[in-house]
Every structure is written in C-alpha cells, then in structure tokens.
Amino acid sequence: MRAIDWIRGHLVAFAAAAVLLYLFVPIFVVALLSFNEPASRFNYTFDKFTLDNWTNPCAPAGMCESLTLSIKIAALATLAATVLGTLVAFALVRHRFRGRGFTNLLIFLPMATPEVVMGSSLLALFVSGLNFIKLGFWTILIAHIMFCLSFVVVTVKARVASMDPNLEKAAMDLYANELSAFVRVTLPLALPGIVAAAMLSFSLSFDDFVVTNFNKGNLNTFPTFIWGANQRGIPPQVNVIGTAMFLIALLLVVAGQAAGRRRQAG
C-alpha cells in the first residue's frame, strides 16, 4: 500500500519526466550521431565512434558559410525586431490611441498566417513591388524582421502589462525625470521579457526554412543547406552544429537562472 500511495503522490512528477524524456529523445539522438562515422553517405545508424566530426566541423563545403550567414541574419533580425517590438509593446500597453485595437489585430496576423503564404507573399512583394531589391541577404533579413516582430511584441507586451505603473510614479515623486525613471525602474522590470523575446526571435530566425527558401535568392542559410544536403545524405557535422547550439542555449538558460537566484538572494 505504501508503494501504491507513493506512486500516486508522485504521479504528476512521473508524467512530467515522461514528457521531458519524449521531448529530449531527438536531441539525444542528434548528440549521439555527432560522434558517428557513417559507413555510407547516410548518417541514420551509429556505425563507429569518432571525434573527427567535432575536430573538423567545417569539412562539408559551404556548411560553415551557411552557418555564419544564419547567425548574422538572426542577430540583426533579433536586434531590429527587439527594438521595434519593445517600442510597439509599450505603446500598446501604456497609451490609448485611435486604431489601437486594429493594431493589436495586425500584430497577430503574421503569427496566424501560414509560412507558405507569408513566404510567397513576400516573394511577390520583392519581385514586383520592390524590384530594386535583389533577392538575397536583405530580402531574408526584411522577411525575418517581419515575422519576428509579432513574437517580440506579444512577449514584451505580456511583461509590460504585468508591471505596476505606481513604481514609476514613486520614482518621479523622488525627483526622477521621465528618462531616469524609465532607465532605472521601467527598463529593469521589463528586461526579463525583452531578453526572452530576443532569445525567441533569434531561435525563430535561425531555424526558419519556409519563408527563407522563398526569398533567399542564391544564398543558403543553415536550414536551407541541410535541406539541400539531405538529398545527397546529411553529413554528421550537421549534428555537431545542432548539439553545440543546444549546449550553448542550455548554458545561457542555466546562467540566467543562476544570476536571477543570486539577485533574489542579495
């Protein structure tokens, strides 16, 4: 009976562990195959352990170039979308203006629109409406900023809406001007939401394939490189990059959690 009661008491924990295991199984497979030396051009089964994939991650021609391009576009798109999205989020939460409800609707449209529709629509815009822009780096960047902007606005807006505006009023009562109150009080309170939006934006931009494939021209980002390589057999170095990106993201999350706990303890 004690065993049955213990299982019942930890049933939610077991369910959570099972869900997490289900989510992490593909990541474990990717990490395992990053140490694989495939017997053929297809890297689907583990044949032989090797460290050559980690020591020579740029062995496949064009892979590191596409990775660099994806990181560059993701960084620029994240910066632009985070700045613009944060301003829009503050405007929607803190101000009442004509067309505010319609603006909220427009913000959700890129999130609800299928990527195929958005990608083809942007392609038509760049080819017919903005034909002075050649398909390539700038068209990918504009497209990524466009769909990342909605996610930034929604994320930062939720954070700003939960903030107490009386804290800013209290700062002004203590002789702080509007700029000082924003920098010292409002911005630090909104910063977790802004950082979360930036990380989400970077992930979405780096991972995007459908919209990018419509508007990339002759360039190849990392996802489009993988799609092209899949027709000939994905090289094991792709798993190395995937595992490294996962570890970097995990370290950033752990570092953020540790920093937050230190601030709370202080």
Rosetta blueprint (number, residue, H / E / L):
1 M L
2 R H
3 A H
4 I H
5 D H
6 W H
7 I H
8 R H
9 G H
10 H L
11 L H
12 V H
13 A H
14 F H
15 A H
16 A H
17 A H
18 A H
19 V H
20 L H
21 L H
22 Y H
23 L H
24 F H
25 V H
26 P H
27 I H
28 F H
29 V H
30 V H
31 A H
32 L H
33 L H
34 S L
35 F L
36 N E
37 E L
38 P L
39 A L
40 S L
41 R L
42 F L
43 N L
44 Y L
45 T L
46 F L
47 D L
48 K L
49 F E
50 T L
51 L L
52 D H
53 N H
54 W H
55 T H
56 N L
57 P L
58 C L
59 A L
60 P L
61 A L
62 G L
63 M H
64 C H
65 E H
66 S H
67 L H
68 T H
69 L H
70 S H
71 I H
72 K H
73 I H
74 A H
75 A H
76 L H
77 A H
78 T H
79 L H
80 A H
81 A H
82 T H
83 V H
84 L H
85 G H
86 T H
87 L H
88 V H
89 A H
90 F H
91 A H
92 L H
93 V H
94 R H
95 H L
96 R L
97 F L
98 R L
99 G L
100 R H
101 G H
102 F H
103 T H
104 N H
105 L H
106 L H
107 I H
108 F H
109 L H
110 P H
111 M H
112 A H
113 T L
114 P L
115 E H
116 V H
117 V H
118 M H
119 G H
120 S H
121 S H
122 L H
123 L H
124 A H
125 L H
126 F H
127 V H
128 S H
129 G H
130 L L
131 N L
132 F L
133 I L
134 K L
135 L L
136 G L
137 F H
138 W H
139 T H
140 I H
141 L H
142 I H
143 A H
144 H H
145 I H
146 M H
147 F H
148 C H
149 L H
150 S H
151 F H
152 V H
153 V H
154 V H
155 T H
156 V H
157 K H
158 A H
159 R H
160 V H
161 A H
162 S L
163 M L
164 D L
165 P L
166 N H
167 L H
168 E H
169 K H
170 A H
171 A H
172 M H
173 D H
174 L L
175 Y L
176 A L
177 N L
178 E H
179 L H
180 S H
181 A H
182 F H
183 V H
184 R H
185 V H
186 T H
187 L H
188 P H
189 L H
190 A H
191 L H
192 P H
193 G H
194 I H
195 V H
196 A H
197 A H
198 A H
199 M H
200 L H
201 S H
202 F H
203 S H
204 L H
205 S H
206 F H
207 D H
208 D L
209 F L
210 V H
211 V H
212 T H
213 N H
214 F H
215 N H
216 K L
217 G L
218 N L
219 L L
220 N L
221 T L
222 F H
223 P H
224 T H
225 F H
226 I H
227 W H
228 G H
229 A H
230 N H
231 Q L
232 R L
233 G L
234 I L
235 P L
236 P L
237 Q H
238 V H
239 N H
240 V H
241 I H
242 G H
243 T H
244 A H
245 M H
246 F H
247 L H
248 I H
249 A H
250 L H
251 L H
252 L H
253 V H
254 V H
255 A H
256 G H
257 Q H
258 A H
259 A H
260 G H
261 R H
262 R H
263 R H
264 Q H
265 A H
266 G L
